[in-house]
Amino acid sequence: MSPRLALVSARAARALDEDMPPLLAAFTAAGAQAQVIDWDDGAVDWARFDAALLRSAWDYTERLPEFLAWAERVGGLTTLLNPPEVLRWNCDKHYLRELAAAALPVVPTSFAEPGAEPAATLEAFLGRHACQELVVKPAVGAGSRDTRRHARTATAQILAHMRPLLDMGRSVMLQPYLEGVDRDGETAVIFIGGRFSHAICKAALLPRGAPATAGLFAPERITARAPDADELAVAQRLLAQLPFGELLYARVDLIRDAAGIACLLELELAEPSLFFAYAAGSAERFATATLERLGQR
């Protein structure tokens, strides 16, 4: 019998997920039955699938407890990829603190927690960093939603950004805005089945003074990129540090600091775009790796 796969999305994301058409075609060519399913569709019998692949459940950030409860339930009914314990760890960017404590190269990050006075967190952050601009965003977020770039002198504006998020019970991150991203963009290094597959360049997403995106994710300008040797080495080192073993998929987003060192911006293990359109054969590699994991190849 052909393996049956659920490609997990969300109603608001179905038409926006550019990875889905090539992935559906790759699974069909490999002899699998793949179907796009919304993660919160209560009528779905997840046990009828051999695996559920998280692809574009991009509304989870506003519904995290519900999403994680769904992942635990579905992980008990079928093979969820990546697994629930990976999602729990990766959906909240406090993981950056853990990786930085392990002496890995991470963009410096401070957290303001609900109930704390944001002005004190901001003052301490500015005292540690001489950056002329900073980025403020929620610790649970995706697609640059609720994310803005601020001048360090714009105290009132920064606090007006932080306070509503904190009042909603959301932790807030502060990071220096690394100016090299305006010139070089971000490098996203993508791994399939634990092996390097391909990489892309994502141009700077946060124009100076622009409001946060009102969409499901900020518009992106993507080009194919071969990672530099040090970027690939950093990405491999970061993944090797994780306690989860070999993952089906991972995306390591890197930017260079003022010294030119490749630093982790985000580690995407839950529902990342994998940019199959920018690397011939990558969707086919993903389908093959998935079926191998299920013992179908």
C-alpha positions as CSV (number, residue, x, y, z in Angstrom):
1,M,0.0,0.0,0.0
2,S,1.3,3.5,-0.8
3,P,2.3,5.5,2.2
4,R,-0.2,8.1,3.2
5,L,1.1,11.5,4.3
6,A,-0.6,14.6,5.7
7,L,1.2,17.9,4.7
8,V,0.1,20.1,7.6
9,S,-0.9,23.7,6.8
10,A,-3.4,26.3,8.0
11,R,-6.4,27.8,6.2
12,A,-4.7,31.2,6.0
13,A,-1.5,29.8,4.7
14,R,-2.6,27.3,2.0
15,A,-2.4,29.7,-0.9
16,L,0.9,31.2,0.4
17,D,3.0,28.1,0.9
18,E,5.2,28.0,-2.2
19,D,6.8,24.8,-1.0
20,M,3.6,22.8,-1.2
21,P,3.2,22.3,-5.0
22,P,6.7,20.9,-5.6
23,L,6.5,18.8,-2.5
24,L,3.1,17.3,-3.5
25,A,4.6,16.5,-7.0
26,A,7.7,14.9,-5.4
27,F,5.6,12.6,-3.2
28,T,3.4,11.6,-6.0
29,A,6.4,10.8,-8.2
30,A,7.8,8.7,-5.3
31,G,4.6,6.7,-5.1
32,A,3.2,8.2,-1.9
33,Q,-0.3,9.7,-1.3
34,A,0.1,13.2,0.1
35,Q,-2.8,15.4,1.1
36,V,-2.8,19.0,2.4
37,I,-4.6,19.2,5.8
38,D,-5.2,22.1,8.2
39,W,-3.7,21.4,11.6
40,D,-6.9,22.5,13.4
41,D,-9.4,20.6,11.4
42,G,-11.3,18.7,14.0
43,A,-12.8,16.3,11.5
44,V,-9.4,14.7,10.6
45,D,-8.6,11.2,11.6
46,W,-4.8,11.6,11.9
47,A,-4.3,7.9,12.7
48,R,-5.1,7.1,9.0
49,F,-1.8,8.7,7.9
50,D,1.6,7.1,8.1
51,A,3.1,10.5,8.9
52,A,2.1,14.1,9.4
53,L,4.6,16.6,8.0
54,L,4.5,20.1,9.5
55,R,4.8,22.5,6.6
56,S,2.9,25.8,7.0
57,A,0.9,25.9,10.3
58,W,1.8,29.6,10.4
59,D,-1.0,30.8,12.6
60,Y,0.3,28.8,15.6
61,T,2.0,31.8,17.2
62,E,-1.2,33.3,18.4
63,R,-2.5,29.8,19.5
64,L,0.6,28.2,20.9
65,P,-0.9,26.1,23.8
66,E,-3.6,24.8,21.4
67,F,-1.0,24.0,18.8
68,L,1.4,22.2,21.2
69,A,-1.6,20.2,22.6
70,W,-2.5,19.2,19.0
71,A,1.1,18.2,18.3
72,E,1.2,15.9,21.4
73,R,-2.1,14.3,20.4
74,V,-1.2,13.8,16.8
75,G,2.3,12.6,17.8
76,G,0.5,9.8,19.7
77,L,-1.5,8.8,16.6
78,T,1.0,8.9,13.8
79,T,4.6,9.9,13.1
80,L,4.8,13.7,13.4
81,L,7.8,15.3,11.7
82,N,9.5,17.0,13.3
83,P,8.4,15.4,16.6
84,P,6.5,17.2,19.4
85,E,9.5,17.5,21.7
86,V,11.3,19.4,18.9
87,L,8.3,21.7,18.4
88,R,8.0,22.5,22.1
89,W,11.7,23.5,22.3
90,N,11.8,25.5,19.0
91,C,8.5,27.4,19.0
92,D,9.7,29.7,21.8
93,K,12.9,31.6,21.0
94,H,14.2,31.4,24.5
95,Y,16.2,28.5,23.0
96,L,18.6,31.2,21.8
97,R,19.6,31.8,25.4
98,E,20.4,28.1,25.8
99,L,22.5,28.0,22.7
100,A,24.4,31.1,23.6
101,A,25.2,29.6,27.0
102,A,26.8,26.7,25.2
103,A,29.2,29.2,23.6
104,L,27.6,29.0,20.2
105,P,27.6,32.1,18.0
106,V,24.2,33.6,18.5
107,V,22.9,37.2,17.8
108,P,22.9,38.8,21.3
109,T,19.4,38.6,22.7
110,S,17.7,40.0,25.8
111,F,14.2,39.0,26.9
112,A,11.5,41.1,28.6
113,E,9.0,38.9,30.4
114,P,5.4,39.7,31.1
115,G,5.0,41.5,34.4
116,A,8.4,43.1,34.3
117,E,9.0,46.8,33.7
118,P,10.1,47.1,30.0
119,A,11.9,50.3,30.5
120,A,14.4,48.6,32.8
121,T,15.0,45.8,30.3
122,L,15.5,48.3,27.6
123,E,17.9,50.5,29.6
124,A,20.0,47.4,30.5
125,F,20.1,46.3,26.9
126,L,21.2,49.6,25.6
127,G,23.9,49.7,28.3
128,R,25.3,46.5,27.0
129,H,25.1,47.2,23.3
130,A,26.4,50.2,21.4
131,C,24.1,49.5,18.4
132,Q,22.5,52.4,16.7
133,E,19.4,50.4,16.0
134,L,17.7,47.4,17.6
135,V,15.0,44.9,16.7
136,V,12.0,44.2,19.0
137,K,9.9,41.1,18.4
138,P,7.9,38.5,20.3
139,A,9.7,35.4,21.6
140,V,6.9,33.3,20.0
141,G,6.5,34.6,16.5
142,A,7.0,33.9,12.8
143,G,7.1,35.7,9.5
144,S,8.3,39.0,11.1
145,R,4.9,39.6,12.5
146,D,4.9,42.1,15.4
147,T,8.6,42.8,14.6
148,R,10.0,46.2,14.1
149,R,13.4,47.9,13.7
150,H,13.9,51.0,16.0
151,A,16.5,53.7,16.5
152,R,18.1,53.3,19.9
153,T,17.0,56.9,20.7
154,A,13.4,56.2,20.0
155,T,12.6,55.1,23.6
156,A,8.9,56.1,23.6
157,Q,8.3,54.2,20.3
158,I,10.2,51.1,21.6
159,L,8.2,51.0,24.8
160,A,5.0,51.5,22.9
161,H,5.9,48.4,20.9
162,M,6.9,46.3,23.8
163,R,4.1,47.1,26.3
164,P,1.1,45.7,24.3
165,L,2.9,42.5,23.7
166,L,3.8,42.1,27.3
167,D,0.3,43.0,28.4
168,M,-0.9,40.1,26.3
169,G,1.4,37.8,28.2
170,R,4.0,37.5,25.4
171,S,7.7,37.6,26.1
172,V,9.6,40.2,24.1
173,M,13.1,39.9,22.5
174,L,15.6,42.7,22.0
175,Q,18.5,42.3,19.6
176,P,21.0,44.7,18.1
177,Y,20.2,45.4,14.4
178,L,23.3,44.1,12.7
179,E,23.9,46.5,9.8
180,G,25.6,44.0,7.6
181,V,22.1,42.5,6.9
182,D,21.3,45.5,4.8
183,R,24.2,44.7,2.5
184,D,24.4,40.9,2.6
185,G,21.0,39.8,3.8
186,E,20.5,36.6,5.8
187,T,21.8,33.1,4.8
188,A,19.3,30.3,5.4
189,V,21.2,27.0,5.4
190,I,18.8,24.0,4.8
191,F,19.3,20.4,5.9
192,I,17.3,17.4,4.8
193,G,17.7,14.1,6.6
194,G,20.6,15.6,8.6
195,R,22.6,16.5,5.5
196,F,23.2,19.9,3.9
197,S,20.8,20.3,1.0
198,H,20.8,23.9,-0.2
199,A,20.8,27.6,0.9
200,I,19.2,30.8,0.0
201,C,19.8,34.5,0.6
202,K,16.9,36.5,2.2
203,A,17.3,40.3,1.7
204,A,16.8,42.6,4.7
205,L,13.2,42.4,5.9
206,L,12.9,45.4,8.2
207,P,13.0,48.8,6.5
208,R,14.0,51.6,8.9
209,G,10.9,53.1,10.6
210,A,8.5,50.8,8.9
211,P,5.5,49.4,10.9
212,A,5.2,45.7,11.6
213,T,3.8,43.6,8.8
214,A,0.0,43.2,8.8
215,G,0.1,40.0,6.8
216,L,0.8,36.4,7.8
217,F,4.4,37.0,7.0
218,A,6.5,40.0,5.7
219,P,7.2,40.0,1.9
220,E,10.5,38.4,1.2
221,R,13.1,38.8,-1.6
222,I,14.8,35.4,-2.0
223,T,17.8,34.3,-4.2
224,A,19.7,31.1,-4.3
225,R,23.0,31.3,-2.4
226,A,25.9,28.9,-1.9
227,P,26.8,29.2,1.8
228,D,30.4,30.2,2.7
229,A,32.5,27.5,4.4
230,D,32.2,29.2,7.8
231,E,28.4,29.5,7.5
232,L,28.1,25.9,6.7
233,A,30.4,25.0,9.6
234,V,28.5,27.1,12.0
235,A,25.2,25.6,10.9
236,Q,26.5,22.1,11.3
237,R,27.9,22.9,14.7
238,L,24.6,24.3,15.9
239,L,22.6,21.3,14.8
240,A,25.2,18.9,16.3
241,Q,24.6,20.6,19.7
242,L,20.9,19.7,19.8
243,P,19.7,16.7,21.8
244,F,17.1,15.5,19.2
245,G,19.3,13.3,17.0
246,E,19.0,13.5,13.2
247,L,16.0,15.6,12.2
248,L,14.1,15.2,8.9
249,Y,14.5,19.0,8.2
250,A,16.1,22.0,9.7
251,R,16.8,25.6,8.6
252,V,19.6,27.6,10.1
253,D,19.2,31.4,9.6
254,L,22.5,33.2,9.9
255,I,23.7,36.8,9.7
256,R,27.1,38.3,10.2
257,D,28.0,40.6,13.1
258,A,30.2,43.7,12.9
259,A,33.3,41.4,13.1
260,G,32.1,39.3,10.2
261,I,31.3,36.3,12.3
262,A,28.3,34.2,11.1
263,C,25.8,34.2,14.0
264,L,22.5,32.4,14.5
265,L,19.4,34.6,14.1
266,E,16.9,31.8,14.3
267,L,16.9,28.0,14.2
268,E,13.8,26.8,12.3
269,L,12.8,23.2,13.2
270,A,9.0,23.5,13.4
271,E,7.3,24.8,10.2
272,P,10.0,26.6,8.1
273,S,9.8,27.4,4.4
274,L,12.5,25.3,2.7
275,F,12.5,27.2,-0.6
276,F,12.4,24.1,-2.9
277,A,12.0,26.4,-5.9
278,Y,15.6,27.7,-5.5
279,A,17.3,24.3,-5.5
280,A,16.6,21.7,-8.2
281,G,16.0,18.3,-6.7
282,S,15.5,19.5,-3.2
283,A,11.8,18.6,-3.0
284,E,12.6,15.1,-4.3
285,R,15.4,14.8,-1.7
286,F,12.8,15.7,1.0
287,A,10.3,13.2,-0.2
288,T,13.0,10.5,-0.4
289,A,14.3,11.3,3.1
290,T,10.7,11.2,4.5
291,L,9.9,7.8,3.0
292,E,13.3,6.4,4.2
293,R,12.4,7.5,7.7
294,L,9.1,5.7,7.4
295,G,10.9,2.6,6.2
296,Q,9.4,2.9,2.7
297,R,12.7,3.1,0.8
